[in-house]
Amino acid sequence: MAYSTTADLLERISEASLIQLTDTANSGAVNQTAAQHAIDAADGIIDALISPVYRVPLTGIPRAVRDASATIAIYRLHLYRSVDPGVWKDAYTASMAFLGAVAEKKATLEGTLPEPPASANLDNALSYTAEPRNFSRTLLTGF
């Protein structure tokens, strides 16, 4: 399940702008495939950043994640078309900073509980065995 949709992108930029960013065939319509690729790439970045703290993909999508996904997708579409991202670069930087704070456990996602990393699961604990000791106080008492 994608964290944002084309409708979320259209809440942030006009349809004419989205057409300019996605329509490489000059059809005059939003290229849904290009928009979805940008959204998928954004979601992959989000998952990679927050996976140490949260189980991904997230089932309930917090508003902050939806906003970050749409912002990153729009920024990537600007890069895709080699267009100056302008204010979207600052928005992208802010989204990445927020996701970095989530990864460092300095920020949390509302409505989502952090998941401990797999290494904290004690069911996977290792046990060690060793050979009997060759030297000890009792074995060396006569020397």
GUDREN-137620 format. One record per residue: residue number from 1; residue in three letters; z, x, y of N, C-alpha, C, O in turn. Coordinates in steps of 0.05 Angstrom, whole numbers, always signed. Each point is the difference from the previous one (the first is absolute). Layout:
PT num residu   n.up n.east n.north  ca.up ca.east ca.north   c.up c.east c.north   o.up o.east o.north
PT NUM    ALA      Z      X       Y      Z       X        Y      Z      X       Y      Z      X       Y
...
***
This chain:
PT num residu   n.up n.east n.north  ca.up ca.east ca.north   c.up c.east c.north   o.up o.east o.north
PT   1    MET     +0    +17     -23     +0     -17      +23     +0    +18     +25    +17    +17      +3
PT   2    ALA    -36    -22     +14     -2     +16      +25    +22     -7     +19     +9    -23      +1
PT   3    TYR     +0    +42     +14    +22      -4      +19    -10    -14     +26    +15    -13     +13
PT   4    SER    -41    +15      -8    -12     -14      +23    -27    -11      -8    -11     +7     -21
PT   5    THR     +0    -24     +38    -25     -13       -6    -18     +4     +25     +8    +10     +21
PT   6    THR    -33    -19     -24    -19      +1      +22    +11    -18     +23     -4     +7     +23
PT   7    ALA    +17    -29     -30    +12     -17      +20    +21    +15     +16     +3     -5     +25
PT   8    ASP    +12    +22     -38    +20     +16      +14    -13    +20     +20    +10     +5     +21
PT   9    LEU    -33     +5     -29    -15     +18      +17     -9    -15     +25     +0    +10     +22
PT  10    LEU    -10    -35     -27    -10     -16      +22    +22    -10     +19     -6     -9     +22
PT  11    GLU    +31    +10     -31    +22      -6      +19     +4    +23     +20    +12     -4     +21
PT  12    ARG    -22    +27     -28     +5     +24      +17    -25     +8     +16     +3    +11     +22
PT  13    ILE    -26    -16     -33    -25      +7      +15    -18    -25      -1     +3    -17     -17
PT  14    SER    -22    +17     +35    -19     -23       +1    -19     +1     -23     -4    +21     -12
PT  15    GLU     -9    -43      +6    -19      -1      -21    -24    +18      +7    -11    +13     -18
PT  16    ALA     +3    -13     +43    -22     +17       +9     +6    +30      -5    -17    +15      -9
PT  17    SER    +42     -7     +14     +8     +28       -6     +0     +6     -29     -9    +21      -9
PT  18    LEU    +19    -40      -7     +0      +4      -29    -29     +1     -11     -5    +16     -19
PT  19    ILE    -12    -32     +30    -29      +2       -8    -11    +27      +6    -14    +12     -16
PT  20    GLN    +20     -2     +41    -10     +27       +7    +10    +22     -18    -14    +19      -6
PT  21    LEU    +39    -23      -3    +12     +21      -17     -9     -1     -29     +1    +20     -14
PT  22    THR     -9    -44      +4     -7      -2      -28    -29     -5      -6     -9     +6     -22
PT  23    ASP     -6    -17     +40    -28      -8       -5    -19    +23      +2    -11     +5     +22
PT  24    THR     +6     +9     -44    -19     +22       +0    -28     -9      -5    -19    +15      +5
PT  25    ALA    +15    -40     -15    -26     -10       -6    -12    -17     +23    -21    -12      -2
PT  26    ASN    +36    +10     +25     -8     -16      +23     -5    -29      -8    -20    -12      +9
PT  27    SER    +37     +1     -25     -3     -28       -8    +12    -19     +20     -5    -24      +0
PT  28    GLY    +22    +34     +18    +13     -17      +20    +26    -13     -10    +10    -18     +13
PT  29    ALA     -1    +26     -37    +24     -11      -11    +19    +22      -9     -9    +23      -4
PT  30    VAL    +34    -30      +0    +19     +19      -10     -7     +8     -29     -4    -18     -17
PT  31    ASN     +3    +43     +12     -5     +10      -27    +27     +0     -14    +16    +17      +3
PT  32    GLN    -12    -38     -20    +25      -3      -14     +7    +23     -18    +23     +8      -3
PT  33    THR    -44     +4      -9     +4     +23      -18    +11    +24     +15    +19    +13     -10
PT  34    ALA    -30     -7     +33     +9     +23      +16    +29     -5     +10    +17    +17      -1
PT  35    ALA    -12    -42      +9    +27      -7      +10    +20     +3     -23    +22    +10      +4
PT  36    GLN    -29    -20     -28    +18      +2      -23     +5    +29      -9    +22     +7      -8
PT  37    HIS    -43     +9     +10     +4     +29       -7    +20    +13     +19    +16    +16      -9
PT  38    ALA    -18    -23     +35    +19     +11      +19    +28    -10      -6    +20    +16      +2
PT  39    ILE    -17    -41      -9    +26     -12       -6    +11    +13     -26    +24     +7      -1
PT  40    ASP    -41     -3     -19     +9     +13      -25     +9    +28      +5    +20     +9     -11
PT  41    ALA    -34     +6     +28     +7     +27       +7    +27     +1     +14    +18    +16      -6
PT  42    ALA    -14    -35     +25    +25      -2      +14    +23     -6     -19    +22    +12      +2
PT  43    ASP    -26    -31     -20    +20      -7      -20     +7    +23     -18    +23     +4      -8
PT  44    GLY    -43    +12      +1     +5     +24      -16    +18    +20     +14    +17    +13     -12
PT  45    ILE    -22     -9     +38    +17     +18      +16    +28    -11      +1    +19    +16      -3
PT  46    ILE    -16    -42      +8    +27     -12       +1    +15     +4     -26    +23     +8      -1
PT  47    ASP    -37    -15     -21    +13      +3      -27     +8    +29      -5    +22     +5     -10
PT  48    ALA    -39    +14     +17     +7     +28       -4    +24     +9     +16    +17    +15     -10
PT  49    LEU    -14    -26     +34    +22      +8      +17    +27    -12      -9    +20    +13      +1
PT  50    ILE    -21    -39      -9    +26     -13       -5     +7     -1     -30    +22    -10      -6
PT  51    SER    -39    +20     -11     +6      -1      -29    +25    +15      -9    +12     -8     -20
PT  52    PRO     -3    +29     +34    +25     +12       -8    +24    -18      +4    +21     +4     -12
PT  53    VAL    -24    -24     +29    +23     -18       +7     -3    -28     -11    +20    -12      -8
PT  54    TYR    -44     +2      +8     -5     -28       -8    -20     +0     -23    -17    +17      -3
PT  55    ARG    +20    -38     -14    -19      -4      -22    -26    -11     +13     +1    -21     +14
PT  56    VAL    -23    +34     -19    -25      -9      +11    -19     -8     -22     +2    +10     -22
PT  57    PRO    -21    -29     +27     -3     -13      +26    +22    -20      +5    +12    -12     -19
PT  58    LEU     -6     +8     +44    +21     -19       +8     -8    -28      -8    -23     -8      +3
PT  59    THR    +42     -8     -12     -6     -28       -7     +2    -18     +24    -18    -15      +5
PT  60    GLY    +40    +17      +9     +2     -15      +25     -8    +19     +22    +11    +22      +3
PT  61    ILE    -30    -30     +14    -10     +19      +20    +14     -4     +26     -4    -20     +13
PT  62    PRO    +21    +39      -5    +14      -2      +26    -21     +2     +23    -21    +12      -3
PT  63    ARG    +28    -25     +25    -17      +0      +23     -7    +28     +10    -23     +5      +8
PT  64    ALA    +42    +13     -10     -5     +28       +9    -22    +13     -17    -16    +16     +10
PT  65    VAL    +16    -22     -36    -20     +12      -17    -27    -12      +5    -21    +13      +0
PT  66    ARG    +20    -40      +5    -25     -13       +6    -12    +11     +26    -24     +5      +2
PT  67    ASP    +41     -1     +18     -9     +12      +25    -10    +28      -3    -21     +8     +10
PT  68    ALA    +36     +8     -26     -9     +28       -5    -26     +1     -14    -18    +16      +6
PT  69    SER    +14    -34     -26    -24      +0      -15    -24     -7     +17    -21    +13      -1
PT  70    ALA    +24    -33     +18    -22      -8      +18     -6    +22     +21    -23     +5      +5
PT  71    THR    +44     +6      +5     -4     +22      +20    -14    +24     -12    -19    +10     +12
PT  72    ILE    +28     -2     -35    -13     +23      -13    -29     -6      -7    -17    +17      +2
PT  73    ALA    +12    -41     -12    -27      -9       -7    -18     +1     +25    -23    +10      -2
PT  74    ILE    +32    -21     +24    -16      +0      +25     -5    +29      +9    -23     +7      +8
PT  75    TYR    +43    +10      -9     -4     +28       +7    -21    +13     -18    -17    +15     +10
PT  76    ARG    +19    -20     -36    -19     +12      -19    -28    -11      +5    -20    +15      -3
PT  77    LEU    +17    -40     +11    -26     -11       +6    -12    +14     +24    -24     +5      +1
PT  78    HIS    +40     +1     +19    -10     +15      +23    -10    +28      -9    -21     +9      +9
PT  79    LEU    +36     +4     -26     -9     +26      -10    -25     -3     -17    -18    +17      +1
PT  80    TYR    +16    -38     -17    -23      -6      -17    -26     -1     +17    -21     +9      -8
PT  81    ARG    +24    -22     +31    -24      -3      +18     -2    +22     +20    -17     -1     +18
PT  82    SER    +34    +21     -19     +0     +23      +19     +3    -10     +28    -14     +9     +18
PT  83    VAL    +32    -28     -14     +6     -11      +26    +27     +9      +9    +19     +2     -17
PT  84    ASP    -15     +5     +42    +26      +8      +10    +20    -23      -4     -4    -22     +10
PT  85    PRO    +25    +27     -25    +19     -21       -6    +17     -9     +24    +13    -21      -2
PT  86    GLY    -12    +37     +23    +14      -7      +24    +30     -7      -6    +14    +17     -11
PT  87    VAL     -5    -40     +19    +28      -8       -4     +7     -3     -29    +24     +1      -7
PT  88    TRP    -43     -4     -10     +6      -3      -29    +10    +26     -12    +14     -1     -20
PT  89    LYS    -20    +23     +33    +11     +26      -10    +30     +0      +4    +15     +9     -18
PT  90    ASP     -6    -18     +41    +29      -1       +5    +14    -20     -18    +22     +5     -11
PT  91    ALA    -35    -28      +6    +11     -20      -18     +1    +11     -29    +20     -5     -14
PT  92    TYR    -40    +20      +6     -1     +12      -26    +23    +21      -3    +13     +0     -20
PT  93    THR    -10    +16     +41    +22     +20       +0    +27    -13      -3    +17     +9     -14
PT  94    ALA    -13    -31     +29    +25     -15       -1     +5    -12     -28    +22     +1     -10
PT  95    SER    -43    -12      -2     +2     -11      -27     +7    +21     -20    +17     -4     -18
PT  96    MET    -30    +27     +20     +6     +22      -19    +28    +10      +4    +13     +8     -20
PT  97    ALA     -4     -7     +45    +28      +9       +5    +20    -19     -12    +20     +8     -12
PT  98    PHE    -26    -34     +14    +18     -20      -12     +1     +3     -30    +21     -1     -12
PT  99    LEU    -45     +3      +0     -1      +3      -29    +14    +26      -9    +12     +1     -22
PT 100    GLY    -15    +20     +37    +14     +25       -6    +30     -4      +1    +15    +11     -16
PT 101    ALA     -5    -27     +36    +28      -6       +2    +10    -16     -24    +22     +4     -10
PT 102    VAL    -39    -22      +1     +7     -16      -24     +2    +19     -24    +18     -2     -17
PT 103    ALA    -37    +20     +14     +0     +19      -22    +25    +18      +0    +10     +9     -21
PT 104    GLU     +0     -2     +46    +23     +17       +2    +26    -17      +0    +22    +11      +5
PT 105    LYS    -24    -36     -10    +23     -19       +0    +14     -2     +27    +24     -5      +0
PT 106    LYS    -39     +9     +21    +12      -3      +27     -6    -28     +11    +11     -8     +20
PT 107    ALA    -30     -6     -34     -7     -27       +7     -3    -16     -26     -6    +12     -21
PT 108    THR     +9    -38     +23     -3     -16      -24    -21    -22      +5     -6     -6     +23
PT 109    LEU     -4     -6     -44    -18     -22       +2    +16    -26      -4    +13     -3     -21
PT 110    GLU    -15    -16     +40    +16     -24       -2     -9    -16     -25    -24     -2      -6
PT 111    GLY    +43    -10      -7     -5     -17      -23     -7    +15     -26     -7    -13     -20
PT 112    THR     +8    +39     +21     -7     +16      -24    +23    +19      -5    +10    +14     +18
PT 113    LEU     -2    -13     -43    +22     +18       -8    -11    +27      -9    -19     +1     -15
PT 114    PRO    +31    +21     +24     -9     +26       -9     +4     +3     -30    +20    -11     -11
PT 115    GLU    -37    +25      -2     +1      +5      -29     +7    +29      -4    -13    +17     +11
PT 116    PRO    +34    -11     -27     +6     +28       -4    -23    +14     -15    -14    -13     -16
PT 117    PRO     +9    +38     +21    -21     +14      -14     +5     +1     -30    +23     -2      -9
PT 118    ALA    -43     +5      -6     +2      +0      -30    +19    +21     -10    +13     -4     -20
PT 119    SER    -10    +26     +34    +17     +22       -9    +30     -8      +2    +16    +13     -13
PT 120    ALA    -10    -34     +29    +28      -8       +2     +8    -18     -23    +24     -8      -2
PT 121    ASN    -42     +0     -15     +6     -17      -23    +14    +16     -21    -11    +19     -11
PT 122    LEU    +36    -26      +5    +15     +15      -20     -8     -5     -29     +8    +15     -17
PT 123    ASP    -25    -35     +13    -10      -4      -27    -18    +22      -9     -5     +5     -24
PT 124    ASN     -6    +10     +43    -18     +22       -5    +14    +27      +1    -13    +21      +1
PT 125    ALA    +40    -21      -2    +15     +25       +2     -6    +18     -23     -4     -9     -23
PT 126    LEU     +3    +35     +28     -4     +20      -20    +26    +10     -11    +20     +0     +14
PT 127    SER    -20     +8     -39    +24     +12      -11     -8    +27     -12    -22     +4      -8
PT 128    TYR    +41    +14      +9     -5     +27       -9    +19     +8     -22    +23     -9      -1
PT 129    THR    -33    +24     -18    +16     +11      -21     -4    +30      +0    -21    +10      +7
PT 130    ALA    +42     +5     -16     -2     +29       +0    +11    +10     -26    +15    -13     -14
PT 131    GLU    -22    +38      +8    +11     +14      -23    +30     +6      +5     +8     +1     +23
PT 132    PRO     +7     +2     -45    +28      +8       +4     +2    +26     +15    -17    +17      -3
PT 133    ARG    +39    -13     +18     +3     +24      +16     +5    +24     -18    +15     -2     -20
PT 134    ASN    -27    +25     +26     +5     +24      -15    +25    +14      +9    +14    +13     -16
PT 135    PHE     -7    -15     +41    +23     +13      +11    +18    -21     +14    -10    -16     +16
PT 136    SER    +35    +17     -23    +19     -17      +14    +28    +13      -2     +2    +21     -13
PT 137    ARG    +18    -32     +26    +27     +12       -1    +11     +1     -29    +14    +19      -7
PT 138    THR    -20    -40      -8    +12      +0      -27    -15    +18     -19    +12    +12     -18
PT 139    LEU    -38     -8     +22    -15     +18      -17     +5    +30      +6     -4    +17     -17
PT 140    LEU    +13    -11     +41     +4     +27       +8    +29     +8      +3     +7    +20     +13
PT 141    THR    +11    -35     -26    +29      +5       +3     +8    +27     -13    +19    +12     +10
PT 142    GLY    -32     -3     -30     +8     +24      -14    -11    +25     +13     +7    +22      -9
PT 143    PHE    -22    -23     +29    -12     +24      +12    +14     +9     +24     -8    +20     +12
***
